[in-house]
Amino acid sequence: MALRKTPDPRPQIAEVTPPAAIAGGELQIRGKGFAKTDRPRVTIGEIGAPVIIGSDSFVIARVPEGATAGELVIESGEQASDSWACDIGVLVAENLHPVANPAVDAFGNIYTTFSGSRGQKVPVAVYKIDLNFSMKPFINELMNATGLAFDPQGMLYISSRYDGFIYQVTPNGSMSVFVEGMGVATGIAFDQRQNLYVGDRSGTVFKIAPDRQIFVFATLEPSIAAYHLAAGPDGYLYVNGPTTSSFDSVYRISQEGEVEVFYRGLGRPQGMAFDEDGNLYVAASISGRKGVVRIYPDRRADLFVSGPGIVGLAFTPARAMVVATTNAIHRVDVGIKGRPLF
């Protein structure tokens, strides 16, 4: 006589979304057997994660401070699930004030800003964070450092929304004015031909040729905060500018300056970056969930990184994602290569 199989009494995890998160982000966990005896408990590594919603088949848990990339486990009574691998961001630096994407050089060093409020003079405008996560002042005498971008020669470009200048900085930190008259200069990005685009949040996207000739590339509705830019693999420039709406758009602009909506339905979209497969990542919220949204070339979208206060992102040569919040920098080892521009 065959013995009947005894059902596994342990909680069973079927899915955890999104695949990555930083502290404060929320993970949605689906499965079964989560609350057979009492309210489910969640741990990430060895740290307990607060449970926001807990039922027998669905749990939302918030990533606690101090959690690192590790194993997520659900416990119900004395039973524990098998572990589920999570990509949890590591805090790299804090006490900062980024307002757009960080920048990463060819070696993997991270550059980020302490932008300050409009007209505020801060002791250090741009910091450099090396591969050991040691943060050092890089640029001091600059007001309201905003957007950051590297050219193929390793020169760093910085926009200032205070004076409308774009500054050029050598690897050793020597700074000079590259162009001026860019309005309320916010996001900046290079294309493959080394044209530099600058978003003036009052309604203009400028194009600066390698010989420093300046063109009005396109006009958009003014933004309450900033324009954020990214050059796409299809030759379009991708732009967003958050408004008071919870249903904002990412636009794309052709080489002829024609503007069209690429994706609509994001809350407060900000910094953007492409991966090598042409997926676009946007610091935004989608369906009420905050973090980094991934938009596929066919315009499907999902939440890729969960976390509060994210304003920008960048990829490193080591296939990690650098995530900037309003006051900190995190590194998430997502295993994705960013799209090389040059």
N, C-alpha and C positions, 0 to 999 in steps of 0.2 A: 504494500500500500504506500503510495507516494505521500510524502509529508507536504503539508500546505506551507507555502512561504509566509513568513511573518512579515507584515509591512514594516519598513524601516521607521522607527518611532522618532527619528531625529528630524529637525527642520531641514527642508530641502530648498536650496537657492537655485532658481532657474535663470535669473537675469539680474544684473545690476547696471543701472544707467544713471548718468552718462559714464563713459569709460574712465574719466579722470575728474579730479576735483582738487581744490585747495581748501585750507581751513575756512570754515564757515559755509562751505558749499553743502548742498543736499544731495544724497544718493537715494534713488528709488530702487527698492529691492522687491523682486517678485519671486514667488515660489509657493510653498505650502508648509503647513505644520509650524508656523511661526508662533502661534499663541494657543497651544493645546492646553496649557495649564494656567499660565499667567501672561502678563504683558511681555512681549519679546525684548531681549537685551541684545545690543549690537556692540561689538568691539572691532576696532581697526588696529591691527597689531596688538599691543597690550593696553590700549587706551579705550575707555568706554566712550561710545558715540551717543549723544542725546537722540532719543526716538521722538520724532515729531508726530508721525502717524504710525499706529501699530495695529495690524489685524492678522488674521491667520494666513493670508496670502499676499499681503502688500504692506511694506514698511518704508517709511521715509526717515532716514537718519542723517543728522548733521555731522560733518567732519569736524572733530574737535581740534583745538590748538595743540600742536605738538605731535599730531599724527603724521606718520611718514608712509611712503610707499610700502605696503604690506598686505596682510591678509585680513579680509573682512569675515567675521563669524557671527551668526545669529544663534542665540541661546534661548530656549524655552524650557522653564523648569530646570531639570538637571541634564537635559539633552542639548547638544550643540551640533550645528551644521558642519559640513565640510567647509574649508576656507575658500574664499573667492579672492583672487588677486586683484588689487586696486592700484591705479596710478594716482598717488597722492602727492601733491606738490610739496617741495621743501622750501622753507623760508630762507631766502638768500640775503636779503637786506631789508631794513625797515627805517622808519623816521624819514621818509622821502615824500616827494610830491610830484609823481608823474601825472601828466595830463594827456599823454598819447603813447604810441609805441615806444618801448625801449629799442636800442640799436645794438647789434652784435657784430663784432669785427671778424675777420677771417680766422682769428686764433680762438675765438669763443669768448673773448672778454665782453662784458655787458656794460652799456652806457645808459644812464637814466638821469632824470632831472629832479631838482627841487625847484619847481616852477614858481611857486608863490602866488599870492593874489595880485591882481593887476596893479602895476607900479611898485610892488614890494621888492626891495633890494635884499637879497638873501646872501649869506656868507659864501655858499657854494651853489653854483647853478647846475653843474653837471658832474656826476660821479662816475668813476670807472670801477667796475667790480671784476676782479680777475678770476682765474679758474679755481682758485682756492676760496672763493667767496669773500675775499678781502676787499673792502670798499675804501677807495681813496678819492679825495677831491681831484677833479680834472680841469674844470673851468670855474673861475671865480667871478670875474667881472663881466656879468651878462645879466640883463634884466628879463625876467619872465621867459626863460628857455622853455620851448614848447615842443616842436617836432624835431626828430633826429633821423638822419639817413647817411649811409656811407656810399662813396663812389668807388669805382674799381681800383683806384690808386690808394685806397685806405684813408682818404680824407673824410672827416666827419663834418656834416652840415647841420646847422642848428637854426631853427626859426625862432624869432622873438615876436610874440604877439603885442609886445609893448611898443617897439619902434618900427616894426615892419621890415626889419633887416633879416637877411639870411647870412649867417656867419660860416666861414670855412675854417676848419681846425686841423692842424697837422697831427700826426700820431704822438708827438711830444707835447702837444697842448698849446702851440702857438696859434693865435686866433686873428683873423682878419675879416673885413666885410667882403662878402661875395657879391651880393646885390642889395639894393634898398628899394623902398617904395612899394612893398608887398601888402599894404593895408594891415589888417589884423591877421598877421601871418600865423598859421597854425600847422596843419599837417603838411608834410613834404614827402616826396617819393621820386626815385629815379626810374626811368625806363631803360630798355636794353640799349638804346642809342645814346645814353648818358644825358638825355634831357632831364632837367629837374622841374618837377611840378610843385607848385605852392598853393595851398588853399587859404584864401582870404575869406574869413568866415562871414564877411559882410556881403558876399555873393559872387566872388570871382575866383576862378582857377587860373593861375598864371603858368606859362611854360617858359622855361629859361633854357636856351640852347647852350651847348658846350662852350660857344664863344661869348656867352653872357647876353646875347640878344634876348629881349623880353617880349613875350606875346601874351595877349589875353586869349586863353585857350577855350574857356567856356564860362557860362554864367549859370548860377543856381539860385534857389531861394536862400536867403540868409539863414545862418545857424545861430542858435542861442549859445552855443559853446565853442565848436570848432568844426572844421572840415578834416576828415581823416582820409588818406589816399593810399592806394596800392596799385602797382602796375601789374596787369594781368597777362597770362601767357598768350592771350588772343589778340594782343596789341591794343586793348582798351585800357583806359585808366578808370579804376573803380574808386568811387567817392561816396562818403556818407557825411551827414551833418545832423546831429541829433536835434530834435525839436521837442515841444511839450507833448507830442503825440506818443502813444504806446504802439503805434503801427507805422513806424518809419521805414524808409527805403534805403537800399544800397543802389546807387546809380552807376552806370558805366558810360564813358565818353569815348567816342570813336576818335581816330586820328584826325578827323576833319572837325572835331569839336561838337559833334552831335550827341545830345544827352538823352538817355533812355533809362527806364527803371529796369534793373536787373533782378532785384528781389524786394518784395514789400512784406512787412509783418514783424519788424524787429522793434524792441523797446530800447531807446537811447543807444543806437549803434555808435561805436567809437573805433579804436584802432583795428587794423586789418592786416592780414598776411596770407600769402598763398603757399601751399605745399607743392612738391614736385609733380603731383598728379593733377594739379589744377583746381583743387578744392580751396575755397576761400574761407578763412576763419575770421570771425568778427567778434569783438568784445561787445556784447549786447545781451538782451533777454529775449526769449522766445516762449510764447505760451505761458508767460508769467515766471519762467525759470531763468535765473541770472547766471551769466558766465561767459563762455566762449562758444559761439554758434558756428557750426560747420555747414557751409553751403556748397553742394556738389555742382558740377558743371551743368547737370540737367535741372538745377534749381530746387532740388529737394533740400531740406535743411533739418538738422537735429542739434541738440545740445551736446557739445563735445567735452567741455570742462565746466564743472559747476563751481560757482564761487561768487561772493559779493564784491561790489566795488571795482570790478575789472575795467580798466581803461585802455589797455593795449597789450600786444603780444609780439613775439618774434621767435624765429627758430634759430637754434645753434648748430654748428657743424657736427655736434655729437648727437643729433636727432632728438634733442630735447626742445620743449617749448618754454620760453621765458614769459611769464605772465606778470604784468604790472597792474597793481591795484592803486587806489588813491593814496596809499602811504607805504607800499612795500613792493618787493620783487620776489617772485616765487619761480622755482624751476620744476617742471613736470617732465619726467622721462617718458614721453609718449612714443618714442621710436619712429618719428616721422621726420623726413627730410624736407626742409623748406625749399621753395623754388629759387634756384640761383638766377640772379638778374643778369650777370655779366659773364 
